[in-house]
């Protein structure tokens, strides 16, 4: 069964995740590493646990979630995979990063785009794709049914939701996707968001002020 490790990175306090199982293979999701210290923390975890990175996944392509794409490519030869509706966001990062005071090494372009539904596999683990735009135009979440966990990106947070005032954002679409696609998951499903602490589906159903 898969396990998950989180790292909080960059000025936006973005959560980068490594998902790994007993096969020794792992997936890097939303690498947000900006500094050498942040990069070393991820590399050291992978090395110390004898893991083999086989996939680089982005839930979406805002700057804080893709800052480490080039680093992961340089270290492990992995190009990012995400829904092609996010490609304009990735391409835009290089133009606005300097105005935000962030040094950005351009991400490699995908060779494989992910669909709205289906699964991605590594080791003994399957991750179901959940298409949940609203924060961004083609946001994906990754659900591991066996481990009952969701890597949710910037869709659902503990007592909050992703912002919808950025290009491609849509508040009503986001709320609709949370209700119809995330809230159908088990109440005890652990949600690992793009920012802040983990939560559960059941807790957010009961307490999230945007959804109660």
ZIBEL-V278643 format. One record per residue. N is the residue number from 1. RES is the residue in three letters. PHI is phi in radians with two decimals (* if undefined). PSI is psi as a letter, one per 30 degrees, with the letter a starting at -180 (999 if undefined). OMEGA is omega in whole degrees, -180 to 180 (none if undefined). Layout:
N,RES,PHI,PSI,OMEGA
N,RES,PHI,PSI,OMEGA
This chain:
1,UNK,*,k,-175
2,UNK,-1.24,k,172
3,UNK,-2.08,l,-176
4,UNK,-2.34,k,176
5,UNK,-2.26,k,-178
6,UNK,-1.97,l,176
7,UNK,-2.39,k,179
8,UNK,-1.73,k,-169
9,UNK,-2.31,l,169
10,UNK,1.08,l,-176
11,UNK,-1.05,f,-179
12,UNK,-1.56,g,180
13,UNK,0.94,h,-179
14,UNK,-1.47,k,179
15,UNK,-1.63,j,171
16,UNK,-1.68,k,-177
17,UNK,-2.16,k,166
18,UNK,-2.01,k,178
19,UNK,-1.91,k,-174
20,UNK,-2.55,l,179
21,UNK,-2.38,a,-172
22,UNK,-1.16,f,177
23,UNK,-1.26,f,-175
24,UNK,1.62,f,176
25,UNK,-1.41,l,179
26,UNK,-2.51,l,177
27,UNK,-2.11,k,172
28,UNK,-1.75,k,-178
29,UNK,-2.08,k,177
30,UNK,0.97,i,180
31,UNK,-1.22,j,-178
32,UNK,-1.88,g,-175
33,UNK,-1.11,k,178
34,UNK,-1.98,e,-175
35,UNK,-1.71,l,176
36,UNK,-1.07,e,178
37,UNK,-1.07,e,180
38,UNK,-1.16,e,178
39,UNK,-1.10,e,-179
40,UNK,-1.12,e,-180
41,UNK,-1.06,e,180
42,UNK,-1.23,e,-179
43,UNK,-1.07,e,-179
44,UNK,-1.14,e,178
45,UNK,-1.10,e,180
46,UNK,-1.08,e,-180
47,UNK,-1.18,e,-175
48,UNK,-1.16,f,180
49,UNK,-1.79,g,177
50,UNK,0.92,h,-178
51,UNK,-1.66,l,177
52,UNK,-2.07,j,178
53,UNK,-1.20,k,-178
54,UNK,-2.14,f,180
55,UNK,-2.52,k,171
56,UNK,-2.09,j,-177
57,UNK,-2.05,k,170
58,UNK,-2.03,k,173
59,UNK,-1.13,e,177
60,UNK,-2.80,l,-167
61,UNK,-2.12,h,168
62,UNK,-1.19,l,-170
63,UNK,-0.94,e,-174
64,UNK,-1.21,f,-179
65,UNK,-1.76,f,-177
66,UNK,-2.17,g,-177
67,UNK,-1.00,e,-178
68,UNK,-1.70,g,-179
69,UNK,-1.00,e,-178
70,UNK,-1.14,e,179
71,UNK,-1.09,e,179
72,UNK,-1.11,e,176
73,UNK,-1.09,e,-180
74,UNK,-1.12,e,-177
75,UNK,-1.34,e,-168
76,UNK,-2.22,f,177
77,UNK,1.26,g,-177
78,UNK,-1.77,k,173
79,UNK,-1.68,k,-175
80,UNK,-1.21,l,172
81,UNK,-2.16,k,178
82,UNK,-2.80,l,178
83,UNK,-1.29,k,-175
84,UNK,-1.15,f,174
85,UNK,-1.19,f,178
86,UNK,-1.60,f,-175
87,UNK,-1.02,e,177
88,UNK,-1.04,e,178
89,UNK,-1.17,e,179
90,UNK,-1.11,e,-178
91,UNK,-1.16,f,-179
92,UNK,-1.37,f,-173
93,UNK,-1.02,e,-175
94,UNK,-1.08,f,-178
95,UNK,-1.47,e,-176
96,UNK,-1.78,f,-179
97,UNK,-1.00,e,-179
98,UNK,-1.05,e,-179
99,UNK,-1.20,f,178
100,UNK,-1.72,g,178
101,UNK,1.26,g,-177
102,UNK,-2.00,k,176
103,UNK,-1.45,j,-174
104,UNK,-2.11,k,171
105,UNK,-1.58,j,-171
106,UNK,-0.94,k,178
107,UNK,-1.17,k,168
108,UNK,-1.11,l,178
109,UNK,-1.49,k,-179
110,UNK,-1.16,k,165
111,UNK,-1.71,f,-180
112,UNK,-2.25,k,172
113,UNK,-1.78,k,-179
114,UNK,-1.61,k,177
115,UNK,-1.41,l,179
116,UNK,-1.26,e,180
117,UNK,-2.36,l,-179
118,UNK,2.21,a,-179
119,UNK,-2.40,l,165
120,UNK,-2.05,k,-173
121,UNK,-2.18,k,168
122,UNK,-2.61,k,-179
123,UNK,0.85,b,179
124,UNK,-1.81,g,-170
125,UNK,-2.06,k,172
126,UNK,-2.05,k,175
127,UNK,-1.99,j,177
128,UNK,-1.37,k,178
129,UNK,-1.51,k,176
130,UNK,-2.14,j,-178
131,UNK,-1.47,j,-173
132,UNK,-2.42,i,177
133,UNK,-1.19,l,-179
134,UNK,2.49,e,170
135,UNK,-1.36,e,175
136,UNK,-2.43,l,-168
137,UNK,-1.20,f,-176
138,UNK,-2.54,h,-176
139,UNK,-1.18,k,175
140,UNK,-2.03,k,169
141,UNK,-1.97,l,-177
142,UNK,-2.12,j,-174
143,UNK,-1.97,k,174
144,UNK,-1.76,j,-176
145,UNK,-1.15,e,-177
146,UNK,-1.10,e,179
147,UNK,-1.50,f,180
148,UNK,0.94,h,178
149,UNK,-2.40,l,-180
150,UNK,-2.18,k,168
151,UNK,-1.57,j,-163
152,UNK,-1.77,f,-178
153,UNK,1.01,b,-175
154,UNK,-1.81,h,178
155,UNK,-1.66,e,-175
156,UNK,-2.21,k,177
157,UNK,-2.01,l,174
158,UNK,-1.15,j,-179
159,UNK,1.03,g,176
160,UNK,-2.77,a,178
161,UNK,-2.41,l,177
162,UNK,-1.15,k,178
163,UNK,-1.19,l,-176
164,UNK,-2.19,g,-178
165,UNK,-1.73,g,176
166,UNK,-1.67,l,-180
167,UNK,-0.92,k,-179
168,UNK,1.52,f,179
169,UNK,-1.38,l,-179
170,UNK,-2.72,j,-173
171,UNK,-1.08,e,-176
172,UNK,-1.13,e,177
173,UNK,-1.14,e,179
174,UNK,-1.10,e,180
175,UNK,-1.05,e,-179
176,UNK,-1.11,e,-180
177,UNK,-1.19,e,177
178,UNK,-1.08,e,-178
179,UNK,-1.14,e,-171
180,UNK,-1.53,f,-173
181,UNK,-2.02,e,180
182,UNK,-1.57,e,-178
183,UNK,-1.30,f,171
184,UNK,-1.55,f,176
185,UNK,-1.33,l,-179
186,UNK,-1.01,k,-180
187,UNK,-1.03,e,-179
188,UNK,-1.59,g,175
189,UNK,-1.14,k,178
190,UNK,-1.46,k,179
191,UNK,-1.79,k,176
192,UNK,-1.85,j,-172
193,UNK,-1.52,l,180
194,UNK,-1.27,f,178
195,UNK,-2.57,k,174
196,UNK,1.41,a,-174
197,UNK,-1.35,l,176
198,UNK,-1.19,l,179
199,UNK,-2.59,a,174
200,UNK,-2.25,l,178
201,UNK,-1.04,e,-178
202,UNK,-1.08,e,179
203,UNK,-1.09,e,-179
204,UNK,-1.23,e,175
205,UNK,-1.03,e,-174
206,UNK,-1.52,f,-168
207,UNK,-2.16,f,-174
208,UNK,-1.20,j,-174
209,UNK,-1.14,f,179
210,UNK,-1.44,f,-169
211,UNK,-2.26,f,-180
212,UNK,-1.58,999,none
